[in-house]
């Protein structure tokens, strides 16, 4: 097996700003949601924020996940699309420096604008995202590397892809290739707006079910069209062999295929929730690749995500993440003894 995880997702350069709740209102940004924006809206937001310094990183949900996996020592491959502009060059270099293999060839990048996400973090630690898809709108099945995919343990699909017809088709094609070659599949619902506005497309991406499904409570309630936890469980369990339902500061619920487990969160003073779900998924997928029980993977994920939200930015440093893993290994050993 060449790769532990092969992922497909939107390539976005993240720019994160810390603002007040009133500024969020003044900017007319929907709180705690991902909103798709066009180029003029992007330019207007950046103009309004020009007096503030932003933290810039290679982002996109699935990219955050595979980068964290690579930091943990996993072999990862990422299919995405960027333009030949400076942001596209930055994106390719960031993937390379983090040890993530990808489909991008610098001498074959298309003209245009690389996708970006302006992330606004308010004092309640909530992040509100404004996404200009740019070049990633044209992500299609030609971005799939068939050899890498069929030689992977798991194929991970970012739910945000549902907003683009060609990207959705690429995810569905990747799912087909994975299933035909005994590669496990995983999907994240990504955002409640994806569920509310692209339900049929997400159903198509889920196919006849996945091995592992990720969602938060808002997404689960919208997807299952119910606030009843028993009904939510029945719906999610019918569509996935296992699932992870994150509950913010209340921890998570995980279904391991036989039993539903509730795991408490690590209690911290949160500053910024950007990237927490992506890191959670990375840690669960890391545990999956190591043969851990799902509850062990989820506890590790809670620990890492809990640390991430105490700082600004969408990722932990590689050294910090490995330190979290080392501490968790010692906890597991102590429990075993």
N, C-alpha and C positions, 0 to 999 in steps of 0.2 A: 504494500500500500504506500503510494508516494506522498499523499497529502492526508492530514487528519481532517481538515475542513476545507471545502471549496465553497466560496460564497459569491453571490451576485448582488449588486446593489448600486445605489446612486453615488457617484463620486462628487462630493461637495467639499469645498474649502470653507471651513467654519470660521466665522468671526464672532467672538463672544464679547458682549458688553454688559456691565453691571449698571442697572438704572433703577430709578424709583418707580413705585407703583403709579404715581401720577404721570411720569414720563411715558409709561406704557399706554396709558389712556390717551395722552396727548398725541402719541404716534399712531393711534387707532389700530393697535395690534391686539389680536385675540389672545387672551391669557391662556397659557398652558396647552397650546395647540400648535400644530404645524400648519402653516398657511402657505399655499403656493402663490408666488408673486411674479410679476413680469419685470423686465429690465428697468423701465422707468420708476417703478415702485422701489426696486432695489437701490437705484441711484438716489431717490428721495430719502430713503431711510439712512443711507450712508452719509448723505449731506447733513441730515439732522443730528447725526452722531459724530460728526467730524471733530468736535472738541474733546471727545473721549477716546481713550486708548482701548483697542480691542485685542483680544488674544486670538491669534490665527493658528489653526492646525488643519491637517488633512482629516476630513471627516466624512459624514454619511454614516448611517447607522451600522450597516454591515461592515464598513471599513473599520469603524471603531472596534467592532467585535473581533475581526480577524487580526488586527494589530495587537490587541490584548492577548489573543491566543498565541501569536508569534512571540510576544514577550515571555509567555509561559513555556516556550520551547516547542510549540506545535508547528508542524509544517502546514502552511496555508497558501491558498491561491485565491485571488480576487479578480472577478470580471467586472469591468466598469468602463466608463467612457469620459474622457476629458478633451479639451481643445488644446491647440498648440500655443495658447497664450501663456504669460508668465505664471498664472495660477495653475495651469495644467502641468507646467514644468515642475513647479513646487510640489504638486500632488504626487507625481511620479517619483520624485526624489524622496519624499517622505515615506512612501510605501517601501522603496528600496532600502532606506536606512533602517526601517523596522523589520526587515527580513521577510516581507510579504511578496511572493511571486504574483505576477499579474499578466494581463493580456496586452498591456499598453506598449506600443513601440514608439519611441520619441520621434522617429523620422517619418511616422505615418499618422500623426495626429491631425485631425481636421481643423480647419479654421473656425473661428467663432469664440464663444465665451464658455469657460469652464463653469460648472454649476457652483453656486455658493449658498451658504445658509447663515443668515444674520440671527444670532441667538441672543435674546434679551433676558437677563437674569434679574429678578426682583428680590427685595429683601426677604421674602418668604421662601427663598431658594428655588422657586419655580422657574422653569425656562419656557420661553415662548419663541417659536422658531418661524422664520420667514425665509422660505426656500425658493431660490431662482434656479430652476433645473438646468438651464443652458444646454451644454453639449450632452448631458446625460439623458435628455429627452429622446435622443436618437440611439440610445443603447438598444441593441437588437441581438438576434441569435448569432450573428457573426462574431460577437465578442466572447462567445463560449469557446473554451478550449476542451474539445471532446476527450483528448487523451488524458489531460489532467483530471477531468471530471470523473471518468470511469475508473481512474486510479486513486480515488479519494474514499475515505471512510464515510463522509457525510456531506451532503449538499445543503447549504443554508441560504434561504431566500428571504430577502428584505421586502416586507409588505409595502413599503413606499413605492416600489416599482409598479404597482397597480395603476398609478396615475398616468402612465405612458403606455399607449397601445403596443408599441414595439418592445418596450422593456418588459411589459407583462407577458408578451408572447415569448420573449427570451427566457423568462423565468419558467414558463410552462414547458418550453422545449427542454430546458435543463432538468426539470422534474421528470420528464419522460425518459431522458437519457439515464438519469440516476436510477429510476425504477427498473429499467430494462437491464441494468448492469449491477443490481443488488447493492447499490449505494444508498445508504439511509438518507432521509430527507427531514429537514426542519424548516419552520417558517415562523417569522414574527409578524404579528398584526400591525406593529409599528406605531399607529396613531389612531385615535378615535375618529378623526376626520376621514381617514382612509376607509374605515368601516362604514361610516355614515354615507359617504358619497360614492364609494366604489365597491359595494358589497358583492355584486355579481362577479366582478373581476377577481376579488379575493377568493370567492368560491372556486373559480376556474384555476387559480394558482394552487389551491389546496388539493385539487384533484380528488382522488378517492381517499384522502387522508395522508397525514405525515407521521413520521416516527416521533417527532418532538415539536410541540407548539409553544410559543412564548406570547404572552399578552399581559397587560396590566388590567386593573379592575374596570376602569372606564371602557377600555376596548372590549373586555369580556362582556360587560353588561350590554353594550351596543351590539356586539356580534350575536349574542344569544338572545337579544331583545327581552331581557329579563333582569331583575335585580335579585331574584331568588337564587341563592347560592347552590341549592340542590339542582335546580334546572340548569344553571350555568355549568355545573360539573357534568351533568348528563350530556349536554351539547358538546362540550370540549372533548370529553372522553370518547364520544362517538366519532370525532374527527381526527384524533391523534392517539397514538399508542401510549404516549406520555405527554404531560403538559406541565408548564410552570406558569402560575398566575401570581404576578407580583402585586403587593398590597401597600407599597410605600413604606411608611414608618411602622406599619403593622406586620411587616415580614412578607411571607409568601405562602401559597398553597401549591403543593406539587402532587401530581397523580403519577405513580410509578407503574401503572398498568394493572395493579392489583389493589392498591390502597391509597387513600387520600391522606396526605400529611400536611399539617400546619406548622410552619417554622417561624419563630420570632425574629424580628429584625434586630440588628445591632443598634442600640440607642445612641445617637450622636446629635450634635448641633449642626444641622445641615446648612450649607451656604449656597450650594449650586447642584441641582439634580441633573444637569446636562450630562448625558452619556452613561448614567447609572444603569439604565435598562440594557444598554449595549454591553457594558462590562459584566453585568449579571449573566447575560446570555453567553458571553465568552467563557466565564468560569464554569458554567454548567456544561458547555460543550467540551471544555478541557477535561472535566471530570468524566464525561461520557467517553472521551477518547482513552482515558486511563482505566476504564472499567469500573469506576466507582458506582455505588448505588446512587440513585437520583437524590435522595435526601442528603447524602454527603456533598454532592456537587452543589446543591442549593444552599447548604450552610456556608460553603466556601464562597459562593456567589454573594450571599448576604454580607459576609465579612468584607469582601473587596468593594462592593457597591457602597457599603456603609462608610468606608474610608474615603471613597471618591467624593461623596457629596459634602465632605468637610472642607473641600478646597475648590478653587475655580478651575474650570477646564474639563474637557471630555475624556481624559485618560489619566491613569497613574503612570509614573515613571516605571521603566522596566525593573529597576532595582527594588522599588517599593512593592510592586506587584509580586515579584519573586519572594520578597520578605513575607508578604501576607501568606503566600503558598507554604513557605517554610514553617511559619507559625501554625498554620492549619494542619500540616503533616504531623507536627508534634502533638497537637490536640487529638488527632485521630489515633496516633500511637498510644497515647495515654488512655484513651477510651478502650482501645483493644486490650490493653494490659489489665 
